[in-house]
Amino acid sequence: WNATQIRAVHVTWDETLTLEGRAGYYDHAGALRDMLANHLLQIMCLLAMEPPPSFGERDLRDARFAVLRAVPTPDADMIRHRTVRARYTAGRIGERDVPDYATEDGVDPRRSTETLAQVALSVDNWRWAGVPFVLRSGKAQHTDRAEAVIRLREVPHAVFAGNPACRPNVVRIGLEPPALSAMININDDSELIGLEPVALETSLPAPPRPAYASLIRDVLAGDATLAVRGDEAEEAWRIMQPILDAWAQDVVPLQDYPAGTTPRYPPSLDGQ
């Protein structure tokens, strides 16, 4: 579970939901503040952290903090080439017509609020150097998708080189609903030696209560293990605030996408 075996990690939370009457909040926040700066960054920490000595409050939070400390502060070049912001326009999701975000009640189009944000971060430590962690969340997408995708590196020597079915192995961790799958290559049923990709999949038990309910319950019980510690929050904003500042100055142009589509922007992963 390191840069020797893993090529890239992609954490995605795409939603078919639109504003749903939340313009008063969302138009001042945007996708990066709403999802990437907290939820997806915390998932990245859980995936990238060193194994903690225990699952105790201090050990787990220290491990998450260490990941954030290893993320370089974004500079102008990184923001220009490794971040994307976009906003949905009029479109159709299933049987529902969706208006242009800029015309929704309560939206001020002059704010240029993004409804999709994508950021590729680096974790510059011994375990993860050179592996991009791509965090992405968008509203008004074609389908709901909440998952972490771990793409493994190609083998040093591909015996089946040239076989179109021979693809790098991929592990998918479903976040909502919880699930786990591994895309691997096995021998096919041809007379010659061949390969075909198959997915080994399993559904995981649903948690006993919604995530926010569990978090609030733990806090009321005095257990802050899953809560964000003060120094974690400071490191998270050290990473995200320069991106927000650059976007406010239009260093990265605001793109658009029709509601009901799932646009792909580089940097992306094969098979997404």
N, C-alpha and C positions, 0 to 999 in steps of 0.2 A: 504494500500500500504506500507507494512512493514514486518518485520521478523515474526510477528505473523501469517500472512496469506500467505506469499510467501516463498517458499522453495529454489528456485534458479532462477537466471536470466541468459540467454544465448544470447549473441549478436554475430551474425554470418554474415560474408560477404564472401561467397564462389563464385568462378567464374569459368566458363569453359574456359575463356581466358588463354593463356599462356604468353610467353614473348612479342609476337607481335612486335618484333623489338626493344624492350626497354632494351636490355641486358646492354647497357652502363650505364643506371641508376639503373636498378633493381638488378643487380648482386652485386652492392655496397651497396644496401639498404636492401633488403630482406623483407619478409612479415611483420615482427614485426614493423620495422621502417615505412614501406609503409602504413600500415593500422591500426595496433593496437595502436601505440603510439599517434595517432591523431584522426582519424575518429571514431574508435570503442570506444576509451576512452571517447570521447566527447558524444557519444550516451549513454554510461554508466552514465555519469554525468547527462544528461537530465532525465534519468529514475530514478536515485537515489536521486536527489537533493530535498531539502526541498522546499515547495511552496514559491516562491519569493514574496516579497511585491508588485512587479509590474513586467511587462515585459520590464522595462527600462534597458538600457545598464548596469549600475552598479549593479542593483539588480540581474539580471540574471547571470552575470559573477561572482558575489560574491557567488551565490548559487552553481555554478559549481565548483568554487575553493574550497568551503567547502567540497565537496565530495572527491576531490583529496587529500585534507589534511587528510582525515580520512582513506586513504588507507595506510597500513603499508609498509615501505620500504622492498622489498623482501630480505630475507636472503637465505643462501645456501640451507637449508632444504626445504623452500617453493619452490625455483626454481627447485630443483631436483624432487619434487613430484607433482608440480602443473603447470608445463609448458611442452609444447611439441614443437619440431621443426622437420620438415620433408621436403623432396624434391621429386618432381615427377620424375619418370623414364619413359621410353618409354611406350606408350599406345595408345588408340584410343578414341576420343571424337566424338560421332556421326559418321559421315562419314569421319572424318579427322584423319590421322595418326599423332601422336605427338612424336617427338624425345625425348630422355632422356635430361633432363635439362642440365646436365653436358656437353653435346655435342653441345649445341646450340651455334651459332656464337656469339662471344663476351663474353662468360661465362668462368671464370677461376674456374675450379672445386676445386682448392685448397682453395678457400674462404669458402667452405661449406655453401653457401647461402641457407637459407631456403625459400621454396615457400609456406609453410604452417606453421602458428604459432598459438598456443593456450595457453592461460594464464588464470588461475583462480585466481581472486583477491578477497580480503575481503574489506569491508567498515566498519570499526570499529567505529560505532556510535550507538546511542540509537535505531535508526530506522532499521538498517540493520545488526546488529551483528549476525554472524553465517550464513549469506546468501552468497553463492558463486556467483560471477559475472564472467561468463566464456566468454572470448573474443576469437574469432577464425576467421581467414581468410586464405583461401587457393586458389591457382591457379590450373588450369588443373583439375577441379573437374567434377563430372558426370553431375551436373546441376548447374545453377545459383541460389543462394539463399541468399537473404539479408533481415534479419529479427531480431527482438528481441523477444525472447520467455520467457514468465513469467510463471513459474510453481507454482501453488498454493499448499498449504499444504493439506494433507488429513484431513478429518473431525475428531474430537476427538473420535467419536464412529461411526463406519461404519455399519449401519443397514443392508446393502447389502454385508457385508463381505463375501468373497469367490466367488462373482459374477465376472467372468473375464471381463465383460463389464464395471464394475465400476472402472474407472480410475480417477486419480487426474485431476482437471480442469486445462486447459492451455489457456493462452491468447497469441496470436501471433500478433505482430505489424509488418506489412510488410514495409520495407524501400524503396525498389525499385522493382516493383512498389508499391506505398503506398496502404496498405490494413489493415484490422483489422479482426481478427477472435477469437472466444471463443469456445473451446471444452468443452462441458458440457454433463452431463448424464440426460436423460429423460426416462420416462416410455415407455416400448415397447408395442407391440400390442398382447402380449401373454395373455392367460387367467389368468395366475398367475401374481403376482406383479413382474415385471422385469425391467431391465434398458437396454438402448442402448446409445452409445455415438453419439452425433451429433455435427456438427460444424456450429455455427452462423457466417456467413461471410458477409463482405461488402467491396467493392472497394472504395477507397477514390479518390477524384479528383487529377489529376496529377498537379504538380506545374507549374506555367506559364512559367518557364524557368529552365534550368539545375541548379543544386545546386551551382556549382562554379560561374556561371553567376550571380546568386542572391547575393552571397557573395561579389563578386567584385563590383557589382552595389551598394550594401549597403556601402561598404568602400568608394567608390568614392563620395557617398552622405554624408559622415561623420558619418555614423551609424556603430559603431563597435560592436554591440550587439552579433553577431554570430562569430566574430573574437576571436581568442585565445589571452587572455591577457598575459603579460609577466610572472606574477606569476603563472598562469595556466600552461604555458609551462615549467617553472622550476619544478613544482610539477609532471608534466607528465614524465619528464625525470628522476626525482628522483625515480619514480616507474619503468621505463623501462630500464634505463641504467644498473642497477645491473644484470638484466636478460641477456642483450646483452653481458656484460662482462663475465658472467658465461658460456654462450653459446660459446663464443670465446675460452674458456678454455676447451671445451668439457665436462663440468659438466653434461650437458644433451646430450645424443647421438643424432646424426642426423639420423632420420629414413627415410624411403622412401615409396612411394606409386605409383602404376601405374597411369599414366594419364588417365582420364576418370572414375576414381573411387572417392568415397567420404568416406575416412577412418574416423572411429570414435575412438577417444582416450579418456581415462578417464582423468579428470572428465568430464562426459557427462550427459545429461538429458534423461530421459525416453521419447521415442517417437520421438527422433531427427532423 
